[in-house]
Amino acid sequence: VPERPTLGNTDYAFEMAISNIRYGEGVTKEIGMDLQNLGARRVCLMTDKNLSQFPPVNAVLNSLAKYGINFQMYDNVRVEPTDQSFLDAIKFAKKGEFDAYVAVGGGSVIDTCKAANLYASSPTSDFLDYVNAPIGKGKPVTVPLKPLIAVPTTAGTGSETTGVAIFDFKELKVKTGIASRAIKPTLGIIDPLHTLSMPERIVANSGFDVLCHALESYTALPYNMRGPCPPNPINRPAYQGSNPISDVWAVHALRIVAKYLKRAIRNPEDREARANMHLASAFAGIGFGNAGVHLCHGMSYPISGLVKTYKPKDYNVDHALVPHGLSVVLTSPAVFAFTAQIRPERHLEAAEILGADIRTARIKDAGFILADTLRKFLFDLNVDDGLAAIGYSKADIPALVKGTLPQERVTKLSPRPQTEEDLSALFEASMKLY
């Protein structure tokens, strides 16, 4: 299977880790039985203030009541979490001494719940112990965690399948996270009914995250070119580079995005499109949760972290916010034009899946073709015209580059290495898209 021989001290193996997944309309009603089956006595239910009024949370509450599950609700999750919002949730989890967790929401809720479960299970650990290096110590997780059931209400992050929890580290104004197979949910409940209450822009931005998860994991550095080879399997990172199993999931997710994303955005009543995007999110999660992402995500973290005044349509928030999917997709044309020098055939294949006619295309033009295809896709969906449209200017580029540099966990998975000058050029090229 290896596409290339291993070089020097590069890895020679990859490992697949995903949560159990259950899919079906109305399957949320089974959660009470799941918790009974687990013997759970004290359950923590996490969500955010907006969602607590919506049908997905009601469906979970009804199931907990029906099966007599004793629970406490934490609805103070912050959309786009920070280190402080993680710490608040961790404090609640430690105090509650829970033996199971249920997270109902988008990636922000599920990631917050993962962190709460981790630190409540490892109460003597310092917060930075498990945070990714170089910002934290990146220690391997060796403590047993409590069962966590994730109920995603957006079709985007794939967080129900992965061992990754992302947050804004306020002091440095960068996004970072915790990455360990040990924190992945025990079970992901994918109930397509939950996506029917999503507003149009949330559907769009969640879908862009799925798009970039699939594209980045498929074009990432191959697993057997990533180094160093770990001295012990516990040190093998969650994000390992593209590999033959992740490739299958990434390509399939991309095909679903190409077929259904525009439909899901334009018609909230299109149940087929919304259900398929919910599955695509999980499929891409299985892919990138093991292969990893690279430059679009690495560069997105400072775009989110340095936001000034931008407030997106359809998001009920009291703070400036660049939604994660939007922060990721705005750099995608520039990024894939840059990375296509390496493995251009994969970039060309991705362009074809997204609708490009490649019958007369030259392989050396793969990057430009994929970039143009992405621009057309985004233009059709009324996406903001580049970073300038969300409040950035050329004067911000040094700070954006500085915020990208600590993201080595993902930037080193780019198939093409990049200098600070390269990153500056990519941010500049992303200021305006059309």
N, C-alpha and C positions, 0 to 999 in steps of 0.2 A: 504493500500500500504506500509506503513513503514515496513522496514525489521527488525528494532530493536526499542525497546522503547526508548523514550528520557530520557536522564540521567541528573539529576541536572539542570544546567542552559544551556543546549544545545538547539539548535533551534528546532522548531516543524514544520517548513514550508519551502518550497523553491519556487522560483519565476522564470519563464521562460521569458527571454527577448531576442529577435533576431531581426535583421533587416528584412525588406521586401526583398525578393529575386526574381530576374527575370532571367530565364535561357533560352538560345537558341542560336544556331549558328547565328552570325551576329546581335544579339540583341543590340549591342553597337550603332547601327545607330539610336536608339530611344532616345538617351540621350538629343539631342537638343529639342525634343518634351517634354521630362520630365521637362526640365528647363523652357520651355515656360509655361507648365502647372502650374509650381510653381510660375510663375510671376517673375522669377529671372532677375535682371537688371545688376548686376555686379557679375560675376562668377570667382572664383579662380580655375584654373586647375593646379593640382600638379602632378609631375612625377619626374624621375631622368634623369641625362644626358644620360645614355646608352639607356634608353627606348624611349627617345624623338625622336630617329631616327627610331623606329620600328613601324610595322603595328597597334598595339593597340592604340597608341597615334594618329596616322594618322586617324584612324577610328573615334575617338572622335572629332578631329579637323574638319573633314569633316562634322560631324553631327552638330557641333556648328555653322559652317559657313552656312550650308544649312538653319538653322532656325534662322539665324541672332542674335545669342547669343553674347553679349558683354562680353569678358573674358580677364583675364591676366594670363599668364603662369608662374609658378614657377617650374624650372627644376633642382633646386639645392639640392634636397633631397639626404641625405647621405645613402648609403646602410649600414645597421646596424646603426641606428641613435644614436647621442649622445645628451646630454643636450644642448650643443652649437648648434648643427644642428637643434634641435627642436626650440630653441630660435630664430635662423635666420628665420625659416619659420613663427614663430609667429609674428615676426616684420613685415614681408611682409604682413601677413594677417591683422594685425592691420592697417597698412598704407592703404591697399586697400579698407577697409570698404566693404567687400563682403557680398552679401545676399544669396550666395549658393557656395558650394564647390564640385569639382569633383576630385577624386584621381585615377590615372591610374598607377598601378604598383603592386609590391609585398607588403608584410607586412610593409616594411620600409616606403613606400610611404603612404599607407593608415593610418598607425599609426601617421606619421608626420602630415598628414592632420587633423586627429582627434584632435591632440594637438593644431594645429593652430586655428581650429574652436573654441575649448574650450576657449583658452586664449584671442582670439579676441572678444569673446562673454562676457568675464569677465575681461575687460581691467585693472581693479584696483587690480586684484589678483596677489599675489606673485607666482613665478613659483612653489615653493615647497608646496603651499597650497593644490594642488590636487594630488601631487605625493604620492605614497603609503607609509604608515608608515612601519617601523620606520625611513626611510630615509627622507620622507616628512611628511606633516601633515595629509594627507589622508582625507581631508574635503569632505563631500558630495557635489555633483554638484547641485545647485538649480537654476542656470541661464538658460534661454532658449537658445538653440544653433540653428545655421542656418542649413538648409538641406544639407546633404552630400551624394553624390552618389559615391560609391566605385566600381571600375572596376578592379578586381584582374587579374594579368597577370601571376601569378604563381599558382601552385596547392599545396598549403602548409599551409599558416598561418591561413586561415579562418578568417582573420581580417575583411572581409566584413560583417561578421555576429556578431562580438563581440564588447563589450564596453571596450576594453583594448588597451593601446598604450605603447609599450616597448621601452626603450632607454638605452644607456650606460651613467651612471653617472661618468664622467671622474675623478672627484676629489677622489672618493672612489674606482675607478676601478671596479665597479659592475654594473650589469644591474638592472634596476628597471622599474617602469612604472606608469601609471595612469589607474585605473580600476573603471569604473562607467557606469551603463546602459545608462546614459545620453549622452555619447559620441559615442554610436554605430551609424554606418551609417544609413541614412534614407532608402537607397535602395542599395542592392548589385547587380550589373549587371554581371552575370556569362556567359561569352561568350567563349565557348570552342575553338573558332578559335584563341584566344589569347595565348593559351598554345603551339601552333604549332611552335612558334619561340623560345621556351625555349631550350637552350643547355642541353646536357645529364646530366652533374653533377648538374645543377640547378634543373632539374626534379627529380634527386635522392634525393638531400638534402631537397627540398620542400616536397617530399613524406615522408621522414623520420619524418618530423614535424607532418604530418597527422597521421602517425603510432603512434607516442608518444602521440599526443593529444587524440587519441582514447583509447590507453592502459591506460594512466594515469587517464583520467576522469572515465573510467569504474572501475578502482581499487581504486579510491580515497575514503577517509573517507566518510561514508554515511552522508547525509545532517543533519540527526537528531542526529548525534553524534558530530557535530561541535558546538563549543561554542565560545563566549557567545551568548545567544539569544539576538537579537538586541532590544533595548528599543523602536525603531521606525522603520517601514519598510524601510525608506530611508537609514538606516544604515546597512541593510542586504547586505553583500558583493556580488559582481558579481560572485565570485567563492564560491559556497555554499556547495560543496561536492557532491558525486555521488547521483543520484536521478533517479526515474523510467523513467522520460522523456529523460534526457540526456543519460541514458543507451541505449535506443533504437537507438539513433543517433550514439553513439560511436561504438556499435557492428556492425551496418550497414556499417559505414566508414571502420572498420577493415576488413570486408569481401571484400569490394571493393579494398582496398590496397593489400590484399592477392591475389586477382585475376588479378589486372591490373598494379601494380606499376612496376614490372620487365618488362612487355611489353612496358610501356610508356617510360622507360629509354632506352631500347635496340633498339626501332624503332621509330624515330621521326615522321614517316609517319603513325603510328598506331593511327588514329583519335579516334577510339572507346576507346582505353586505355587512351589517354590523356583527352578526354572529361569526362570519368568516374572518373579520378583522380581529375579533376576540381570540380566535384560534391562532391567527397569524402572529399575534403578540406572544403567545406561549411558544409557538414554533421557533420564532426568532430568538426568544429567551433561551431555549435549549441550545441553539446554535452559539449565540454570543456568550452565554453563561459559561461555556467551556472553551471557546476559541478566543473570546475577548473582542474588544472594539479598539479603534486606534485614533486617528487624528481628529475626526469630527467630534468625538466625545472629549478627547483631551483638550481641544480648543474651546469646547462649549462651556467648560466649567468656569473659566474666568468671565465668559460672556454673561453667564447667569450671576456670578458672584459680584461683578462690578456694576450691575444694573443701576441706573440713576433714577429715572422717573417713569419708565415704560410700564404701562398697565395694559395687559391684553384684554381684548373683547371676550366676553363669556366667562371670565374668571372672577369670582366674588372674593377678592382679597383686599386687605387693608394696607398692603405694602407693595412697592415697586417689584415687578416680577417679569422675568423672561421665562416662559414655560420651557421645560427641558427639551421637548421635541423640537421647538422652534430654534433654540440656541444651538442645537446639533445640526439641523438641516441647512441653516444659512451658510455654513462654510462648505457644504458637500460638493458643489460644483468645482470650487477651487481645489479642494482636497483630492478628489478623484482624478482631476486633470494632472495633479502632481504625482500621485502614487502609481499611475498607470504605466509608467516606464517599467515597473516590475510587474510581472504577470498580466500583461496587457490583454491576454485572451479572456481572463476572468472579467475585466472591466468591460470588454466588448460584449460578452455574454450577458452581463447585467444590463447594459444599455438595450440589448435586444429584448430581454424580458420586459423592460419598462416601455417598450414600444418603438424603439429605433429600428429603421431598416438598415441592416448591416451587410446586405448582399454584395455591395461593391466597396465596402469599407476596407481601408488598409489598417493592418494591425497597429502600425505606429500612431494612428490617429485615435486609438481607443479612448484615451483620456478626454480628448476634446468632444468626442461623440457622447460619452457618458455625461460629461458636464453639461452639454447642450440639452440632452434628454432630461436631465434633472431640472434645469432652468425652465424648460417648457412645462414640465410637470408642476413646478411650484407656481409659475405664472398663472396657469389654468386654475389654481386653487387660491388665488388672491393672497399669496404669502407676501409679507412685508419685503420691500425691495432692499434687502441686504442689511448689514449691521448699521448703516447710516440711518435707516428707517426706524431703528429701535433705540436711537440715541447716542451712537458711537461716532467718533470722527478719527481721522488719521492721528490726531494728538493722543488718542487712547491706545494706539498700537503697542508702545513699549510696555504699558501695564498689562495688556492682554497677553503679550508674549511671556512676561514675567510670571503671570498666573498659570500659563501652560507648562512651564518648565518643571514644576514639581509633579506633573502627571505622568511620570515615567512608566508607571504600571501599564498605562495604555499607549502612550506615544511610542514606546519601544516596540510595540507590536505593529507599527506601521511597516509595510513592506519596504518602504524607502526611508532611510534615515534622514533626519532633518536638522538643519542648523537654526540658530536664532534668526538669521537673515531669511531663511526659508519660511519660518513661521510668520515673520513680519510681512513677507510678500503674500502669504496665504490670507492673513487678516486684511491686508490692503485690497486684495482681489475680491474679498467677500463684502466690502463696504457697499457695493452696488451690484445687483444680480442681473438686471434686465437692461 
